[in-house]
């Protein structure tokens, strides 16, 4: 099957390689000429513009947009739609807000163009391990492009699923990432608790490695934790600073809108906010109040 790929960052570039290995013909475009040349060296057809991508694909076309969520995705799709024809399909694999995916699908449907929102998980390991794909959109468009999903997934019969109408794919991916926030926070707290018991001199790397086998807390995230601790046992080369990419915030907003309690996910998001603060004011207010009402000792800023 032919596929146009727009966006050749590390994730998009790896996906192109996996598709090529699976026998697909890929027409690739990116603002970076170096990125295009990189995938062309693996057998992709290089395109210097969106128009060239469309021209090189036989109808009905399938074009995968793999650029950062938000305005980059918005502007790319706005520029792409006028070049496409009825019966073509846009596959959007970024971490977009599901509400944006619903809106975009409605807009392109007026031109009889199908839209599939493809929640994609796998990160930098996807090239070797395959990607988990959560797809929303018309069932017929899903079936027409299913060979693409089968190639990108860990196996042809698992790791991808059509979850529902437009928006459902990115909604499920949002919840997936929110669960990831909570799992990561639990691991982080557990390892910190073990490190604090200094008299036991616990070897965190060996414990993580042991937990990988037979333990009820084993997971791919634990595999990655074991790898990180083996490379840097005290994680001295890292700062305690954690960004969030948006999905956790959207999930918390959804929990409020739907009145569905999500305390673990909410707290894990708040912990990421706290990790970015140096001497936060909230902590200073707590110290000041304890001192004011009880005369408790405080540490001055020059201590």
NORCOR-V43118 format. One record per helix or strand of 3 or more residues. SS is the DSSP state (@ for helix, = for strand). FROM is the first residue (numbers start at 1). LEN is the number of residues. If there is no record, write none. Layout:
ss->SS from->FROM len->LEN
ss->SS from->FROM len->LEN
This chain:
ss->= from->2 len->5
ss->@ from->10 len->12
ss->= from->25 len->5
ss->@ from->33 len->8
ss->@ from->50 len->7
ss->= from->62 len->4
ss->@ from->71 len->11
ss->= from->89 len->4
ss->@ from->98 len->12
ss->= from->114 len->8
ss->@ from->123 len->7
ss->= from->132 len->5
ss->@ from->139 len->6
ss->@ from->146 len->7
ss->= from->160 len->5
ss->@ from->168 len->29
ss->@ from->198 len->3
ss->@ from->204 len->8
ss->@ from->220 len->12
ss->@ from->247 len->12
ss->@ from->263 len->13
ss->@ from->281 len->14
